[in-house]
């Protein structure tokens, strides 16, 4: 859906030839099974989608289709990359469609599937077709994570905490709406970004976790009614420390009601804060008004994380052409371990 969905923003970046976010790739097909179906044509958001579709078809020659079966086979000089960015429940069938369409590399938006079993089956299908699947964990390629890791590596005995805050109002109405819309829960919906960092860079797995220490003073679990009237139980704040059997300690602080930013915090052995690195950084924040003026009043985090989304797509497109994948872009095997 224009201005709201991650799939739309992926397309917007690929079509922005002035900025050339992904120089090795050009958008050719958009598969939209819902809005191009009979049932979806009268659904909310369809008018906006249809207006955007007509503009993109006219200006860029992109083909919008309702089924992967409508995509022709790749030409002899064409290398295909797929981006799966739809409802989580639809991801397995969308990934299967990308494989059938001849994609050699696929960027799969998190969480990728509703169950670990589905993720494992998707990985097996991709392996059988010799297709590499990468996960869209944009924080893995963010500057603030790189800066946090660099400082912690150079500071003996330091401890790292990753912070992730949204900006919801601390009211039953606002949090109830959030709980219902993100019914998979805070851990799978929000903290999954930070858990991916732990798995990718700190070798945290189920097998090597020695201890998880919860901060009970900070953490809060609530049962609230959503807009439908149905009640949902979830955390609105969660903070804990993970200790591995190898002696690594990493902290996580996640809050629905906070500063609306993410950070990497490095502390000394005595608990004194040495430095913290923010996402978005000042340079990205300074560019946000210009991006919003260019593409419209989209969801604010698109602009805040714009460089990282571009880095992910550029890295996967380069892998398509035989280049080494940049450090930090995780494969689907990382997601199945979360």
C-alpha positions in Angstrom: 0.0 0.0 0.0 1.5 3.4 -1.0 3.0 5.4 1.9 2.4 2.6 4.3 3.9 -0.8 3.3 7.5 -1.9 3.2 7.0 -3.4 -0.2 6.0 0.0 -1.5 9.1 1.6 -0.1 11.4 -1.1 -1.6 9.8 -0.2 -5.0 10.2 3.5 -4.4 13.9 3.2 -3.7 14.5 1.0 -6.8 12.6 3.5 -9.0 14.6 6.5 -7.7 17.2 6.6 -10.5 18.3 10.1 -9.4 19.6 8.7 -6.1 20.5 5.3 -7.7 20.2 3.5 -4.4 20.6 0.1 -6.0 22.7 0.7 -9.1 22.9 -2.9 -10.3 19.1 -3.6 -10.2 16.1 -2.4 -12.1 12.5 -3.1 -11.1 10.6 -5.1 -13.7 7.7 -6.9 -12.1 5.4 -6.2 -9.1 3.3 -9.2 -8.0 0.3 -8.1 -6.0 -2.2 -10.9 -5.5 -4.6 -9.0 -3.3 -5.3 -5.6 -4.8 -5.3 -7.1 -8.3 -7.9 -9.7 -7.3 -11.6 -9.3 -7.6 -12.0 -9.3 -3.8 -9.2 -6.8 -3.3 -10.4 -4.2 -5.8 -13.0 -2.8 -3.4 -10.8 -3.1 -0.2 -9.3 -0.1 1.7 -6.2 1.2 0.1 -7.0 -0.1 -3.4 -7.7 3.3 -4.9 -4.3 4.6 -3.7 -2.6 1.5 -5.0 -4.3 1.7 -8.4 -3.3 5.4 -8.8 0.3 4.5 -7.9 0.3 1.5 -10.2 -0.8 3.5 -13.2 1.9 6.1 -12.6 4.7 3.6 -12.2 3.5 1.7 -15.3 3.5 4.9 -17.4 6.7 6.4 -16.1 8.9 3.3 -15.6 7.4 0.5 -17.7 7.0 -1.8 -14.7 4.5 -4.7 -15.1 2.0 -5.2 -12.3 0.6 -8.7 -12.2 -1.6 -10.8 -9.8 0.3 -14.1 -10.1 3.8 -15.4 -10.5 2.5 -17.5 -13.3 2.2 -14.4 -15.5 6.0 -13.7 -15.3 7.9 -14.8 -18.4 11.0 -16.9 -18.1 14.3 -14.9 -17.7 16.1 -14.0 -20.9 19.6 -15.3 -21.4 21.2 -12.1 -20.3 18.9 -11.5 -17.3 19.7 -12.3 -13.6 16.8 -12.1 -11.3 16.5 -11.1 -7.7 13.3 -11.3 -5.7 12.0 -9.2 -2.8 9.3 -10.8 -0.6 7.5 -8.1 1.4 3.9 -9.0 2.1 1.8 -10.4 4.9 3.9 -12.8 7.0 1.3 -15.6 6.5 1.8 -15.2 2.7 5.6 -15.3 2.7 6.0 -19.1 2.1 3.9 -19.0 -1.1 5.5 -15.7 -2.2 9.0 -17.1 -1.8 8.0 -20.2 -3.7 6.7 -18.0 -6.5 10.1 -16.1 -6.6 11.9 -19.4 -7.0 9.6 -20.5 -9.8 10.1 -17.2 -11.5 13.9 -17.9 -11.7 15.3 -15.7 -8.9 18.7 -16.7 -7.9 18.8 -14.5 -4.7 15.8 -13.4 -2.6 15.5 -10.7 0.1 12.8 -11.9 2.6 11.3 -9.4 5.0 11.2 -10.4 8.6 9.9 -12.4 10.3 9.7 -14.5 7.1 7.0 -17.0 8.3 4.7 -17.6 11.2 6.5 -20.7 12.5 10.0 -22.1 12.6 8.8 -25.2 10.7 7.7 -23.0 7.8 11.0 -21.2 7.8 12.9 -24.5 7.7 10.7 -25.8 4.8 11.3 -22.5 2.9 15.1 -22.8 3.4 15.0 -26.4 2.2 13.0 -25.4 -0.9 15.5 -22.6 -1.7 18.5 -24.9 -1.1 17.1 -27.5 -3.5 16.8 -24.8 -6.1 20.3 -23.4 -5.4 18.7 -20.1 -4.3 20.1 -18.0 -1.5 17.6 -16.3 0.8 18.6 -13.3 2.9 16.6 -11.7 5.7 15.7 -8.0 5.7 17.1 -7.2 9.1 18.2 -3.7 8.3 19.8 -3.0 11.7 22.4 -5.6 10.9 23.9 -3.2 8.3 23.3 0.1 10.3 26.1 2.5 11.1 25.2 2.5 14.8 25.7 -1.2 15.1 29.0 -1.1 13.4 30.2 1.8 15.6 29.0 0.0 18.7 30.8 -3.2 17.8 34.0 -1.3 16.9 34.1 0.5 20.3 33.2 -2.6 22.3 35.9 -4.7 20.6 38.5 -2.0 21.4 37.4 -1.7 25.1 38.4 -4.7 27.2 35.7 -6.1 29.4 33.0 -3.8 28.0 29.3 -4.6 28.0 26.9 -3.8 25.1 23.2 -3.0 25.4 21.0 -2.5 22.4 18.0 -0.2 22.9 14.9 -0.1 20.7 12.1 2.4 21.4 8.8 3.2 19.6 6.7 6.3 20.3 3.3 5.0 21.2 1.4 6.9 23.8 1.4 5.2 27.2 -2.4 4.8 27.2 -4.6 1.7 27.2 -6.2 2.8 23.9 -2.9 3.3 22.1 -1.2 0.2 23.4 -4.3 -1.9 22.9 -4.3 -1.0 19.3 -0.6 -1.8 19.1 -1.1 -5.2 20.8 -3.9 -6.1 18.4 -2.1 -5.0 15.2 1.1 -6.8 16.3 -0.6 -9.8 17.7 2.5 -12.0 17.3 3.9 -10.1 20.4 6.7 -7.7 21.2 9.4 -10.3 21.0 8.6 -11.6 17.5 7.4 -8.2 16.2 9.9 -5.7 17.7 12.7 -7.3 19.7 13.4 -9.7 16.8 15.6 -7.0 15.3 17.9 -7.0 18.3 17.8 -10.8 18.6 19.0 -11.0 15.0 22.0 -8.8 16.1 22.8 -11.2 18.9 22.6 -14.2 16.7 24.6 -12.7 13.8 27.4 -10.9 15.7 27.6 -12.4 19.2 27.0 -16.1 18.4 23.9 -16.2 20.7 22.0 -19.4 20.1 19.6 -21.5 22.1 22.3 -24.0 22.9 24.9 -21.6 24.2 22.7 -19.3 26.4 23.8 -19.8 30.0 21.4 -17.3 31.7 18.8 -14.7 30.9 18.3 -12.1 33.6 15.2 -10.0 33.5 15.0 -6.5 34.7 11.7 -6.7 36.6 11.7 -3.1 37.6 11.7 -1.9 34.0 9.7 -4.7 32.3 5.9 -4.6 32.1 3.3 -7.0 30.8 -0.3 -5.8 30.3 -3.6 -7.3 29.2 -5.5 -4.7 27.1 -8.5 -4.6 24.8 -7.8 -3.8 21.1 -10.1 -1.9 18.8 -12.1 -5.1 18.1 -12.8 -5.5 21.8 -10.7 -8.6 22.1 -8.1 -8.7 24.8 -4.4 -9.2 24.1 -1.6 -9.8 26.6 1.9 -8.5 25.7 4.9 -6.6 27.0 5.0 -2.9 26.4 8.4 -2.7 28.0 11.0 -5.4 28.2 14.6 -5.4 29.5 17.0 -8.3 30.0 20.6 -9.5 30.0 21.8 -12.5 28.0 24.9 -14.4 29.3 26.4 -17.0 27.1 28.5 -20.0 28.1 31.4 -18.4 26.4 31.2 -15.5 28.8 29.6 -12.9 26.5 27.1 -10.5 28.0 24.6 -8.5 25.9 21.7 -6.4 27.2 18.4 -5.6 25.4 16.0 -2.8 26.3 12.8 -2.6 24.2 9.9 -0.2 24.8 6.7 0.7 22.9 6.6 4.1 24.6 9.9 5.8 24.3 12.2 8.1 22.3 11.4 6.6 18.9 15.1 5.6 18.2 17.4 2.7 18.5 20.9 2.8 20.1 23.9 0.8 20.9 25.3 1.5 24.4 28.8 0.5 25.5 29.6 0.4 29.2 32.8 -0.3 31.1 33.3 -3.2 33.5 32.2 -0.9 36.3 28.9 -0.1 34.6 29.9 3.4 33.5 28.6 4.4 30.0 31.5 5.0 27.6 29.4 6.1 24.6 26.2 5.4 22.8 25.4 5.5 19.0 22.0 6.3 17.7 19.8 5.3 14.8 18.9 7.4 13.0 22.1 9.4 13.1 22.2 13.2 12.5 23.0 12.8 8.8 20.0 10.6 8.1 17.7 12.8 10.2 18.8 15.8 8.2 17.9 14.1 4.9 14.5 13.0 6.1 12.5 16.2 5.2 13.9 16.1 1.7 12.9 12.4 1.2 9.4 13.1 2.6 9.0 16.0 0.2 10.1 13.8 -2.7 7.9 10.7 -2.0 5.1 12.0 0.2 4.0 11.7 3.9 5.0 8.0 4.3 5.6 6.2 7.6 8.4 8.0 9.3 10.7 5.1 9.9 11.1 4.6 6.2 13.1 7.8 6.1 14.9 7.1 9.3 16.1 3.7 8.0 16.4 4.6 4.3 20.2 4.0 4.0 20.0 0.6 5.6 17.2 -0.6 3.3 19.2 0.5 0.3 22.3 -1.3 1.6 20.3 -4.5 2.0 19.0 -4.5 -1.6 22.4 -3.4 -3.0 24.1 -6.2 -1.2 21.7 -8.9 -2.3 21.7 -7.6 -5.9 25.5 -7.9 -5.9 25.3 -11.4 -4.6 23.1 -12.2 -7.6 26.0 -11.2 -9.9 28.5 -13.3 -8.1 29.9 -10.7 -5.6 30.5 -11.6 -2.0 27.6 -10.7 0.3 28.5 -7.8 2.6 29.1 -8.6 6.3 26.0 -8.5 8.5 23.3 -9.4 5.9 21.9 -12.6 7.5 20.6 -15.7 5.7 17.3 -17.4 6.4 19.1 -19.8 8.6 19.7 -17.0 11.2 15.9 -16.3 11.3 15.1 -20.0 12.0 17.4 -19.8 15.1 15.5 -16.8 16.6 
